[in-house]
Amino acid sequence: MAQLEVSDFAQAVVDRMGDCKDPRFKQVMTALVKHAHAFAREVDLTPDEWMAGIQFLTATA
């Protein structure tokens, strides 16, 4: 994969769902990815903070 600018990450993830057969799933996941990336940029999330959040969500699920 080519080097991406930070602003391109969300779109690159969304583009990977190009052949998704379920339009509703694609809609929901597209919104989730875009909002999650916007949140990470807004709060200047660090990799350690991202991991702590993932571990928290995994433990609560």
Secondary structure, DSSP 8 states (H G I E B T S, - for coil): -----GGGHHHHHHHTTTT-S-HHHHHHHHHHHHHHHHHHHHTT--HHHHHHHHHHHHHH-
